[in-house]
Amino acid sequence: MDNEEFGLPRSRTANERLHALIPGGAHTYAKGDDQYPEDLAPVISHGHGAHVWDIDGNRYIEYGSGLRSVSLGHAHPRVIEAVRRELDRGSNFVRPSIVEVDAAERFLTTVPTADMVKFAKNGSDATTAAVRLARAATGRRRVAICGDHPFFSVDDWFIGTTPLSAGIPAATTELTVAFPYGDLAATEELLTGYEGEIACLILEPVGRAEYLVGLRELADRHGCVLIFDEMITGFRWSEAGAQGLYGVVPDLSTFGKALGNGFAVSALAGRRELMERGGLRHSGDRVFLLSTTHGAETHALAAAMAVQTTYAEEGITARLHALGERLAAGVREAAAGMGVGDHVVVRGRASNLVFATLDEKLQPSQHYRTLFLRRLLMGGVLAPSFVVSSALSDADIEHTIEVVAQACAVYRKALDAGDPTPWMAGRPVKPVFRRLA
């Protein structure tokens, strides 16, 4: 199929309608049509398993489903059945539902390193609540984020540190400092330089156990709260998150993404001594921890319980890892076979793969990313990343590798020409975090 034969007229029209009514044309910046080649941003009709269909009638194998949230595949039977059971029973009441305590017990059985949990609807609310709790518990103002990790919250304390800082007072941003991943000496230097000022260290616990052990010791020595953002690592690393895999216990941790398999649910979990500061059974100042109208929506909590049961009973984490390993090996082989093994690079844990597109000088290139994404879409692969879901079949993986090989053949032509522009068919895709639209 050549460029002229592949078009998305209905999606183009729908994208115009989206932009006319919704700022950015999507409800998440990472889903924006600026992240896709020009006029090739499909608008989705529906999905089932590892596949989605756009409103033009094209079917795609989908990766990174729901920004990594749909790890079991769309409309997973066990999850849908659990949700359906609750729908006729009401979703929200003036007092807690019994489902709330059932969901809390199930979660704390899955994540035994935590003593208490509070549910919300999105990850940003949970991570911001963790930061607020750390500040209240320590009496300190500053927050130390891992500067090598891309996202923590939509709230001012984090977004002010990104290029999208418009509307955020500098005084707020100045209270957030950064430490480099994997460098304990630099982190200790930061803590010493701001001795007695840093309330917490927050990071995605993506890597080595010995490093996380070192951070735990640093936090204890300097009186900081250690927060693990397990939005991505939760379930994909192990059912109990990275803390369960590596055996390092944070003071607080936040979960979301895979927890609801697409249904809106997140969680803040942690040590009782800290979490109870947001409760009623203590004599100190109360902390406004999390108070959300929809945080305990019954069918979303039912979905979360079904997800946890499915992971445990069906060995989902191991399946995600195996699928990712097969995909990564195939993509690397296809890229090497087409002579672009140094330019199309697969990175990350097998259950959470991303890819980099590098130019002639081996520098990250949005132009080459555009070329690559365009060829994947033309081959029926919707892949802003290579993050797998357990619904993928062997045939899906094989087809993806074939399409990647075809894309790499074009990539080689562009490298030889020293210019990917003729194969982009429009403007390059853009980074999410940038100052100007």
Buried (B, 14 or more C-beta within 10 A) or exposed (E): EEEEEBEBEBBBEBBEEBBEEEEBBBEEBEBBBBBBBBBBBBBBBEBEBBBBBBBBEBEBBBBBBBBBBBBBBBBBEBBBEBBEEBEEEEBEEEEEBEBBEBBBEBBBEBBEBBBBBBBBBBBBBBBBBBBBBBBBBBEBEBBBBBEBBEBBBBBBBBBBBBEBBEEBEEEBBEBBBBBEBBBBEEBBEBBEEBEEBBBBBBBBBBBEEEBBBBBBEBBEEBBBBBBBBBBBBBBBBBBBBBBBBBEBBBBBBBBBBBBBBBBBBBBBBBBEEBBBBBEEEEEEEEBEBBEBEEBBBBBBBBBBBBBBBBBEEEBBBEBBBBBBBBBBBBBBBBBEEBBBBEBBBBEBBBBBBBBBBBBBEEEEBBBBBBBBBBBBBBBBBBBBBBBBBBBBEEEBBEBBBBBBBBBBBBBBBBBEEEEBEEBBBEEBBBEBBEEEE
